[in-house]
């Protein structure tokens, strides 16, 4: 009995040490969150490219050469796409930036027209005051959003210098994958390394499904949106499709946020196009939720919708756009680890 209590006590100590170390790591990452994007992107690239590198390596080719072959293939494909797509995207970004003053003026004119029509309606003065304040707030929010959207787009392109670090970092992650794994495993006692390997396989399955699956779904959503907006002849269709695809990576809130720029542009173009854009977004999301996600993602990461909404909001509050993107996979991994340790303590 004493031996069981001693073992339980030792397990509790190890658990407390692990939780303490995890909290310290989270706190450290929060402090250095500004420099995290290239490293996060590098991990994503490593996850995407590792199966191809491993496949070539199995054929008897040196791992470093295998990575070089994969990089060369990807670079060739990206170069071909960039050759045709980048000039179009850059031109749309430039045109969008130059159109911002016109869009802002159109937006103000639209809101003014709505306000004049609304003033003719007989409603109680107290309610009118509340509505007036709400309209003012919405007007300021929309105009500010339009004014800053172009700057953020240009800022994204200027930040490509930092993002270019990701392939370099991913190369070292891929090249020293076994060494990194061994060093991580050496941090654990020999007696539990087999259990850690089993736990890591479960984590790897969730991360692989999330990263590869969601990126593919987001790409298809962006592609369908761009094609649909082109068909209805909406300005900046490619740029708006890219925005919709990127925001689709954010659970629940992403599709709504990604649809807002297209709806605003349609509102300032032809009013009937607003209906077309909304119908298009609904159709795309139905295709995603009923066809693409079940086929590509399969089962979910095992989180309740309320949990997903909470962690997405918390991640966005703490880490901004990066937090929105990584909140769900980090929570899913944490859930696996906690469930594992709870099972170990209870048995």
N, C-alpha and C positions, 0 to 999 in steps of 0.2 A: 504493500500500500504506500509506504514511504517512497519507494522507488518510482511509483506512478506519479506521486505528487511532485517528486524531484524532476522527473521528465517533463511534467506539465509546466513546472516553474521555469525550466530551461527553455521550453518552447515559447512561453509567454515573454521571456526576456528577449529571445531572438525576434519575436514578433514586434515587440516594442522598439527594438533597435532598428528593425527594417522600416517601421512606420516613421520613426524619427529621422532616419536617413532620407526617406522619401519626401518628407515635409521640408527638409533642408534643401533637397534638390529642387523641389517646386519653388521654394522661396528664392533660390539662386537664379532659376530660370526667369522668375518674375522680374528680378533686378536687371538682368541682362536681356530682357525681351526685345530690345531694339535691334540686336544683332542676330536674332534667331531666324528670321525668314530664309536666308541662304542655307542654313543648316537643315531646316525643316524641308525645304525644297530638295536638298541633297539626299535626305533620307527617302523622300518620295521617289526620286529618280532611281536610287539604289534598289528600292522595292520593285519598281517597274522593270528595270533592266536586268536584275539578277537572274531570273529564269533563262533569259537568252544567253547570258554569260556562262551560266552553269551548263547549259545544253552544249555550247561550243566546247567548253572545257572537257566535258565527258568524251568528246570525240578525240581527245588526246592532245589538244592545243594548250599551250601555257596560258594560265589565267590572265596575266597581264596582256598577252596578245589577244585573248578572247575579248577582253574589255575594249581593246583598241578596235577590233573588228566591229563590235556592237556600236561603239561610239561613231566610227566612220559611217556605218550604215544609217544610224539615226541622223548624223550630221548631213549626209547626202539627202535624206528625205526632207529634213527641215529646210535645207537650202532650196530644194525644189519648190516647197510650199511657200517659203519666204519670197522667192523670186517673183511669184505671181500674186501672193496674198498680201504681203507686207506693204507694197506701194499703195494698194487699194485701201488698206486699213489706215495707213499714215495719212492718206489724202482725206479720208472721212474724218479722222481726228482733227486735222487742220481746218477742214470746212466747218466742222461742228464748232470749233473754237471761234472761228470768224462769224458764225451765225448766232452766237450767244446773245449779243446785244439785240438782234432782231427778235429772237425767241423770247427774250425778257420783255421787250416792248409788246409783243403779241400776247404774252401771258398777262401783263398788266391790263391790256385792253380787254381781254376776255373776262377777267375778274371784274373790271369796271362795268362792263355790260351786264354781267350777272347781278352785280350789286344794284345797278339802276332798276332792273326788273324786280328785284327782291324788295326794293324800297316802296314799290307800288302796292305791295301786299299789306293788308291791315292785320297787324298782330300786336299783342301787348308790348308796351314800351320796355318793360324789364326783360322780356324774352328777346326783343330786338337788340338790346344792348349786349346781351350774351352772344347773340349770333354775329353782331358787328365785330366784337372782339375776336371771335373764332375765325371769321373771314380774314381779318387783319393778320392774325397769326399764320393762317394757311398761306396767305399771299406772301408774307415775308419768308416763310419756310421754302416755298416753291422758287421764289426769285433767288434766294440765297443758294439753294441747291443747284439751280442752273448756272449761277455765276461761278460756283466752286467746282462743278463737275468737270469742266474743260481743264481747269488747273490740275485737278487730280489725275485726269487722263495723261496730261503732259508729264506730270510728276511720276506716273507709272513708267513711262518710257525713259525718263531720265534715271530712274532707279534700276534700269536694266544692267548698268555697270555692276551693281551689287549682286543682282540675280545671276550674272555670269559666273560668279564664284561657285554656284551650286554644282555644275558639272565637274569642276575640279575637286570639290569636296566629295562628291559622289564617287569619283574615280578611286580615291583613297579608301572610301568605305567598302567598295566592291573588291578592290585589290587585297585588302587586309581583313576580309570578312571573317575568315577562320581565326586569325589572330585576335581580332576584336572579341569574337565569341568565346575564345579560350580565356582571355583576360577577364571577361565578365563572369564566366563560370568559376574562375579561381577565387572570386570574392565570396563564394558560397562554400560551406563545409562539404567535404567529400560525401558525407552520409546523405545529403539531400540533393546532390547534383542531378541524379536521375529524375527526381521529382520536379526539379527546376526545368529540366529539358522537356518533360511532359507538359508542364505549365506553359513554357515558351511556345510549344507547338500550337497550343490553343490560342495564345495571343497572336502568333504569326498568322493563323487562319483568319482571325477577325480583322487584323490590319490589312492583310492581302485583299480580302473581300472588300473592305471599305475603300482603300486607296485605288485599286485598279478598277473596281466596279463603279464607284462614284465618279471617277474621272471619265470613264467611258460614257456613262449616262449623261453627265454634264455636257460632254462634247456633242452627243447626239441631240440633246435639248437645244444647245446653242445653234447647231446646224439647222435643225427643223425651224427654229424661230427665225433665223436669218433668211432661209428660203421663203417662209411664209410672209415675212415682212417685205421681201422683194416682190413677191407676187401681188401684194396689195399696194405696191409702189410707194412705200413709206421711206422717207429720207433716212439716211444713216442705218440702213437695214443690217449691214454686216457688223457695224460697231454695236448696235443694239442686240444683235444675236450673241456676240461675244459677252456682253454684259449679262444677258440672261443665262448663258452657260456658266459663267463664273459664279454668279449668285445662286445657281441651282445646287452648288455644293453645300450650301447652308440649309439644313433641314427646316422644313415648315415655313420659315420666314423668307428664305432665299427666292423662291419662285415669285412671291408677291413683290419683293423689292426689285427683282430683275425686270418685272413687267412695268413698273412705274415710269422709267424713262421713255419706253415705247408709247405708253398711253399719253404722256405729256406731249411728245412730238406729234402724235396723231391729233391731239386736241388743238394744237396750234396750226395744224395743216388743214384737214377737212374733218368736220365733226363726225361724219359718218364713219370715218376711219377708226374712231375710238371704238365703235362697236365691232369692227372687223378685228382690231388688235385684241380686244378682250376675248372674242370668240376664238381667235388663234391661240392665245395663251391658255385658255381653258382646254382646247383640243390637245395642245402639246403636253400639258400637265396630265391629262387623262391617259394619253399614250404612255407617258413616263410611268405613272403610278400603276397602270393596269397591264402594261406589256413589257416595257424596258426594265423597270426595277425588279419585278418578279423573275424575269428571265436572267438578268445579269447579276443582280445582287442576291437573289434567293431569299433566305431567311434574313431577318433583321439582325442587328448586333446584340439583340437581347435586352434592349432598354425600353422602359415604358415611355409613351409619348410625353407625359408630364415631366419625366426625368430629362428627356431630350430637350424640351423647351427650356427647362430651368438651366441646364448646363450650357446651352447655346447663349442664353441671356447673360449668364455669369461669365462665360468665356469672352463674349463681346465687351462686357464692361471692364474686365481686367486686362485683356490683351488686344482689343480692337478686332480688326478683320481676321488676324491670325487666330485669335481666340475663337471666333465664330467657326472657323474651318476645322480646328483640331479638337474642339471641346468634346464632340461625340466619340471619336476613336480613343481619346485619352480616358474618357469615362468608361467606355466599354472594357478597356484593358484593366483599369482600376477595379471594375466589377469582377473580372475574372480572378484577379489576385486576391481580393477580399473574400470571394466565395471559396477559393482554394484554402486560404488560411482558416476560415471559419470551419470548414469541413475537417481540417487537420486537428483543430482544437477540440471539436465536438466528438471526434472518434478516438 
